Amino acid sequence: MSEPSAVASSMADILPVLLERLVAVTSLPAERVNAWVGDADPPQLQADQDLVVRLAGVTPDQSWYGGGGRYAPRVTERVEVQVRTRLSLDPVGGAATWLTDASLGHVRLRDLVLSALMGFLPTDVEDNVLVTNAVSFAAEQRPRPRGGGGRPADWGSETLAFDVPYLQRVDLTLSDTLVRS
């Protein structure tokens, strides 16, 4: 087997690999690991836990772009993974079970997501690495179970953000200038 090499890629290549990795590591069925767009959350129609994966914006690496332009367009894409958990076993005002239950607790699923993506090097079927550096954990939003006001915690979520640096694939056969006829 040859050594993997980094290749120019696109988030269209990388995102399916990230989703596949999340399914494999968390053991959630594929239909509960959802790629999603927009600020509104998808409906919670089934199950006790799911993941919502969103693209949160791409940023150019100015030092590389300044030197190489379209021939070395390194970018970093922020990918957010919203970890959603439903578990209504706590007394009103509490969330200890929601957080720590051994099989359905929120922290357990969060730990699996972190294990799946931190330091991950997505590859294609030819073992080419699709990123310029490993996926890194960037930020998180604290866990927020719904409940309160006389109701126990039930559904709740937390958003984890990861940075995915890669060499953006561009069509180098295109002219650098506009050709007018």
C-alpha positions as CSV (number, residue, x, y, z in Angstrom):
1,M,0.0,0.0,0.0
2,S,1.4,3.4,-1.0
3,E,1.7,6.4,1.4
4,P,-1.3,8.7,1.3
5,S,-0.9,12.0,-0.4
6,A,-2.9,15.2,-0.1
7,V,-4.9,16.1,-3.1
8,A,-7.0,19.2,-4.1
9,S,-10.5,18.5,-3.1
10,S,-13.9,20.1,-2.4
11,M,-16.3,20.0,0.6
12,A,-18.4,17.9,-1.8
13,D,-15.8,15.2,-1.5
14,I,-15.1,15.7,2.3
15,L,-18.6,16.0,3.8
16,P,-19.8,12.5,2.8
17,V,-16.6,11.1,4.4
18,L,-17.2,13.1,7.6
19,L,-20.9,11.8,7.7
20,E,-19.7,8.3,7.2
21,R,-17.2,8.6,10.0
22,L,-19.8,9.9,12.4
23,V,-22.1,7.0,11.6
24,A,-19.3,4.5,12.1
25,V,-18.0,5.8,15.4
26,T,-21.4,6.8,17.0
27,S,-23.2,3.7,15.8
28,L,-26.2,5.9,15.0
29,P,-28.1,4.8,11.9
30,A,-27.3,6.9,8.8
31,E,-30.8,8.5,8.8
32,R,-30.0,10.1,12.2
33,V,-26.8,11.8,11.0
34,N,-28.2,14.7,8.9
35,A,-26.5,17.2,6.7
36,W,-28.6,20.3,7.1
37,V,-28.7,24.0,6.0
38,G,-30.2,27.0,7.5
39,D,-30.5,28.3,11.1
40,A,-33.8,26.5,11.9
41,D,-33.2,23.0,13.3
42,P,-34.7,20.0,11.5
43,P,-37.7,18.4,13.2
44,Q,-37.0,15.8,15.9
45,L,-39.2,13.1,14.4
46,Q,-37.7,9.9,15.8
47,A,-35.2,8.4,18.2
48,D,-33.5,9.6,21.3
49,Q,-30.4,11.0,19.8
50,D,-29.3,12.4,16.4
51,L,-26.7,14.7,14.9
52,V,-27.2,17.7,12.7
53,V,-24.2,18.6,10.5
54,R,-24.0,22.1,9.0
55,L,-21.4,23.9,7.0
56,A,-20.7,27.2,8.8
57,G,-18.5,29.1,6.2
58,V,-15.3,28.8,4.4
59,T,-12.3,31.1,5.0
60,P,-9.2,31.5,2.7
61,D,-5.7,31.1,4.1
62,Q,-4.5,34.5,3.0
63,S,-0.8,33.7,3.2
64,W,-1.2,30.8,0.8
65,Y,-3.6,32.6,-1.4
66,G,-1.4,35.7,-1.6
67,G,1.5,33.5,-2.8
68,G,-0.2,31.0,-5.0
69,G,-3.6,32.5,-6.0
70,R,-5.8,30.0,-7.7
71,Y,-2.9,27.6,-7.9
72,A,-2.7,27.1,-4.2
73,P,-6.1,28.0,-2.7
74,R,-5.9,26.7,0.8
75,V,-9.1,27.2,2.7
76,T,-10.6,26.2,6.1
77,E,-14.3,25.2,6.3
78,R,-16.0,25.4,9.6
79,V,-18.3,22.3,10.2
80,E,-20.8,22.4,13.0
81,V,-22.2,19.2,14.6
82,Q,-25.2,19.7,16.7
83,V,-25.5,16.8,19.1
84,R,-29.2,16.3,20.1
85,T,-30.4,14.2,22.9
86,R,-33.9,13.3,24.3
87,L,-34.0,11.7,27.7
88,S,-36.7,12.6,30.2
89,L,-35.6,10.7,33.4
90,D,-34.5,13.6,35.6
91,P,-36.7,15.3,38.2
92,V,-38.0,18.8,37.5
93,G,-35.0,21.2,37.5
94,G,-32.4,18.5,37.1
95,A,-30.4,17.2,34.2
96,A,-27.8,14.8,35.7
97,T,-29.3,11.7,34.0
98,W,-29.8,13.6,30.7
99,L,-26.1,14.4,30.8
100,T,-24.6,11.2,32.1
101,D,-26.8,8.2,31.4
102,A,-24.5,5.4,30.3
103,S,-26.4,4.5,27.2
104,L,-28.4,7.6,26.1
105,G,-26.7,10.4,28.0
106,H,-25.7,13.5,26.1
107,V,-22.1,13.5,27.2
108,R,-21.6,10.0,25.9
109,L,-22.7,11.0,22.4
110,R,-20.7,14.2,22.5
111,D,-17.6,12.2,23.4
112,L,-18.2,9.9,20.4
113,V,-18.5,12.9,18.1
114,L,-15.2,14.3,19.4
115,S,-13.5,11.0,19.1
116,A,-14.8,10.6,15.5
117,L,-13.6,14.0,14.2
118,M,-10.7,15.4,16.3
119,G,-7.5,14.6,14.4
120,F,-9.4,12.8,11.6
121,L,-7.8,12.7,8.1
122,P,-10.5,12.1,5.6
123,T,-9.4,10.1,2.6
124,D,-10.9,9.1,-0.8
125,V,-11.2,5.5,-2.1
126,E,-7.6,5.7,-3.4
127,D,-6.3,6.6,0.0
128,N,-5.5,10.2,-0.9
129,V,-5.8,12.6,2.0
130,L,-8.5,15.2,1.3
131,V,-7.3,17.8,3.8
132,T,-4.1,19.7,4.3
133,N,-4.1,19.1,8.1
134,A,-6.2,16.9,10.4
135,V,-9.7,18.1,11.4
136,S,-9.4,20.1,14.6
137,F,-11.9,20.9,17.3
138,A,-12.6,24.6,17.2
139,A,-15.4,25.6,19.6
140,E,-18.5,24.4,21.3
141,Q,-21.8,25.7,22.7
142,R,-22.7,24.5,26.2
143,P,-25.2,21.7,26.5
144,R,-28.7,23.1,26.8
145,P,-31.5,20.7,27.8
146,R,-35.0,22.0,27.4
147,G,-37.1,21.9,30.5
148,G,-37.6,24.1,33.5
149,G,-40.7,26.0,34.4
150,G,-42.0,22.9,36.2
151,R,-41.0,20.5,33.4
152,P,-38.2,18.0,33.4
153,A,-35.4,18.1,30.9
154,D,-36.3,16.3,27.6
155,W,-34.7,17.2,24.3
156,G,-31.6,19.3,24.4
157,S,-28.6,20.0,22.3
158,E,-25.0,21.2,22.1
159,T,-23.1,22.4,19.0
160,L,-19.5,21.4,18.4
161,A,-17.5,23.2,15.7
162,F,-14.6,21.7,13.7
163,D,-12.2,23.3,11.3
164,V,-11.5,21.4,8.1
165,P,-8.5,22.8,6.2
166,Y,-8.1,21.7,2.6
167,L,-6.7,22.7,-0.8
168,Q,-9.7,23.9,-2.8
169,R,-10.0,22.2,-6.1
170,V,-10.4,24.8,-8.9
171,D,-10.5,24.4,-12.7
172,L,-7.0,25.5,-13.8
173,T,-7.9,25.2,-17.5
174,L,-10.0,28.4,-17.1
175,S,-8.3,31.6,-18.1
176,D,-7.3,34.1,-15.4
177,T,-9.0,36.8,-17.4
178,L,-12.4,37.2,-19.0
179,V,-12.4,36.4,-22.7
180,R,-14.9,38.6,-24.6
181,S,-16.1,37.8,-28.0
